[in-house]
Amino acid sequence: MHMKHVPVEIDPNVPSVARIYDYLLGGKDNFVSDRAAAEKLIELTPNAREGVRSNRRFLRRAVRFMTEAGIRQFLDIGAGLPTQENVHQVALGLAPESRVVYIDNDPIVLTHGRALLADNGQTIVLDGDLREPSAVLDDPQVNAHIDFDRPVGLLLLAVLHFVPDDDMAERIVTTLRDRLAPGSAVAISHLSFGDLPEDKVAEGRALYNRTSAGSATPRSREEITRFFDGFELVEPGLVSTDDWRPEADHPRLPQLPGVDGYVGVGLLRRR
Ligand SMILES: C[S@@+](CC[C@H](N)C(=O)[O-])C[C@H]1O[C@@H](n2cnc3c(N)ncnc32)[C@H](O)[C@@H]1O
């Protein structure tokens, strides 16, 4: 990929946010350092496991919503390690002609993603950095796979909180939005403070400072709402993860104390 960014190194001693997330989801693609960081997170925020599962359920509902809106191309930035019900499985299950581009800056995601997708020509996994949105949008492989003149489902799930600077995070979403055709949609999920006391938030931040991402920045509902500027937020708006169009067959998990996530889907109206 033609990008200037330096990919995250695979250093088993430095916890990676992709592998911590994998551990929280019950996956096996993680090292001792990741498991230790994840266990510390669970200590700080007992709902960490429930939170990541509910984020994955939102992913499924958001992709289904986009598919039902006629979207057949998906750009998933900060895609994470393959798990169950990845974007391509949900999208292709509903609309077999769908095409998916996964982008992540953690090399372990590329290795595992490529192995999973070896026999699927409609889905590709590329190295790329959310902080370089123009490089992602201009990348020849991305453009060979996605036609930006047609609607795209953009997924920014549990990744914008790894961009600490508010202005930069807003510019990233605007740059991506400006390249999308009418009929496109964005799904965002974002870490928020929940009911964690200040000292636990500080411990959580310190923990993320030691990971491959370098930091994590929970944001308020108002701050996260700004990422939807220029999009029409579909009902029920920006809400707690389990409140976004819940499905009858997926009852909520018990709420434990800890951080919360806000999620929403925005549409670019067809003219
Ligand atoms: C918490 S996981 C979320 C995975 C998936 N999007 C989901 O919601 O289930 C965050 C992912 O974002 C990736 N990531 C973090 N910063 C990134 C950046 N600047 N560019 C691309 N990917 C990034 C991490 O490597 C990790 O795989």
The ligand as an SDF file (V2000), in Angstrom:
LIG
                    3D

 27 29  0  0  0  0  0  0  0  0999 V2000
  -10.9460   -2.4730   19.3090 C   0  0  0  0  0  0  0  0  0  0  0  0
  -10.5210   -3.1100   17.7510 S   0  0  0  0  0  0  0  0  0  0  0  0
  -12.0630   -3.0030   16.8890 C   0  0  0  0  0  0  0  0  0  0  0  0
  -12.2200   -4.0350   15.7940 C   0  0  0  0  0  0  0  0  0  0  0  0
  -13.5270   -3.9360   15.0030 C   0  0  0  0  0  0  0  0  0  0  0  0
  -13.6160   -2.6740   14.2860 N   0  0  0  0  0  0  0  0  0  0  0  0
  -14.7300   -4.0720   15.8920 C   0  0  0  0  0  0  0  0  0  0  0  0
  -15.3300   -3.0480   16.2430 O   0  0  0  0  0  0  0  0  0  0  0  0
  -15.0790   -5.1830   16.2660 O   0  0  0  0  0  0  0  0  0  0  0  0
   -9.6320   -1.7250   17.0510 C   0  0  0  0  0  0  0  0  0  0  0  0
   -8.8500   -2.0510   15.8050 C   0  0  0  0  0  0  0  0  0  0  0  0
   -8.4370   -0.8130   15.2220 O   0  0  0  0  0  0  0  0  0  0  0  0
   -7.0950   -0.9580   14.7870 C   0  0  0  0  0  0  0  0  0  0  0  0
   -6.4910    0.3800   14.7460 N   0  0  0  0  0  0  0  0  0  0  0  0
   -6.1440    1.1860   15.7930 C   0  0  0  0  0  0  0  0  0  0  0  0
   -5.6420    2.3470   15.3480 N   0  0  0  0  0  0  0  0  0  0  0  0
   -5.6700    2.2740   13.9850 C   0  0  0  0  0  0  0  0  0  0  0  0
   -5.2730    3.1570   12.9410 C   0  0  0  0  0  0  0  0  0  0  0  0
   -4.7340    4.3540   13.2170 N   0  0  0  0  0  0  0  0  0  0  0  0
   -5.4290    2.7590   11.6670 N   0  0  0  0  0  0  0  0  0  0  0  0
   -5.9490    1.5510   11.3690 C   0  0  0  0  0  0  0  0  0  0  0  0
   -6.3470    0.6580   12.3150 N   0  0  0  0  0  0  0  0  0  0  0  0
   -6.2090    1.0270   13.6020 C   0  0  0  0  0  0  0  0  0  0  0  0
   -6.4510   -1.8960   15.7940 C   0  0  0  0  0  0  0  0  0  0  0  0
   -5.3060   -2.5220   15.2620 O   0  0  0  0  0  0  0  0  0  0  0  0
   -7.5910   -2.8610   16.0570 C   0  0  0  0  0  0  0  0  0  0  0  0
   -7.5500   -3.9560   15.1830 O   0  0  0  0  0  0  0  0  0  0  0  0
  1  2  1  0
  2  3  1  0
  2 10  1  0
  3  4  1  0
  4  5  1  0
  5  6  1  0
  5  7  1  0
  7  8  2  0
  7  9  1  0
 10 11  1  0
 11 12  1  0
 11 26  1  0
 12 13  1  0
 13 14  1  0
 13 24  1  0
 14 15  1  0
 14 23  1  0
 15 16  2  0
 16 17  1  0
 17 18  1  0
 17 23  2  0
 18 19  1  0
 18 20  2  0
 20 21  1  0
 21 22  2  0
 22 23  1  0
 24 25  1  0
 24 26  1  0
 26 27  1  0
M  CHG  2   2   1   9  -1
M  END
$$$$
